[in-house]
């Protein structure tokens, strides 16, 4: 996999596939972490005289223009962070894009409109996807993949374009892959993984693979209730995936057979409803009242989880421990994050809601060894899957 240093970029048009899929409130960006993560590669290229054409997606439009998913606010923020004007094309491969690219000077940056406004970007039909990739590639002379959060997608800008242009991995991709290799190839032990979030079904593959690699598997968040139910405990109105109970029982048996310390909550905050100001009480995880639902791990669990991480040498964390967006139910997620900040281990935050929680809770980002920009991509790599966007760069 080539990196940026192996490309001669001066005076050449370089298409950079970035991950700028940021959360918006109207046209206000509420977390610009992914934009900031793209800056080093863009600066490297502009500093060497490239004409940089950035492309990215935002949200899930249905293959047609939709104003609420426009990248216009991202172009403004990118320009502020780069301290230079970023030319914005109002389409992806049409007249506006062609005109903006034609007028781009050395060392300057342009951003194309949302890739997913084109049905060919996400099409499962190879010919349709390839046709769009050809039009996108025609805008540039070189291609740089730097959108780690999208490399697990077989999309035109991720998978097909690098087949059409000389290509390399951007600095963000290189850094992310190095971290993931460190997690999968002889990690320092004890090796602990903390998984949270809503659904067990989202993480079946990664749990199955990690049970063969880790020393401790700490389970919190909504997915913990399916594990508790699988052990025979009632979980009240808590989030539950009944169709995953047999699979989870299998995980519990395998953890026991392999000597993996699988750690579940011992107490939770049980609320009367899913609401920011909901009345709640702390109850044993084995005695959740029938009319209540767990929205966060309790104080004893926070201590338990922190203790399980205290002597670890490697920690990977993906998924919040509760509904961290609600202040009353953010304590569990904060406790795990703070345990990682205190730790001297190699600590990796696996993108997605976990990375968002770190920023939302005001924790120091440099308190972690690495904060990934791609939750889904990280999980699929740890699951052992081949990621299309990385495979396309390996030649």
Secondary structure, DSSP 4 states (H G I P E B T S, - for coil): --BGGG---TT-EEEEE------EETTEES--HHHHHHHHHHHHHHHTT-EEEEE---S---SS--GGG-SHHHHHHHHHHHTS-EEE-SSSSSHHHHHHHHTPPTT-EEE-S-GGGSHHHH-S-HHHHHHHHHHHHTT-SEEEE--GGGTTS--IIIIIGGGTSEEEE-HHHHHHHHHHHHHHSS--SSEEEEE-SS-GGGGHHHHHHHTTT-SEEEE-STTHHHHHHHTT---TTS---GGGHHHHHHHHHHHHHHT-EEE--SEEEEESSSSTT--EEEEETT---TT-EEEEE-HHHHHHHHHHHHT-SEEEEES-SS-TTSGGG-HHHHHHHHHHHH--SEEEE-SHHHHHHHHHTT--GGGSSEE-S-HHHHHHHHHTPPPHHHHTT--
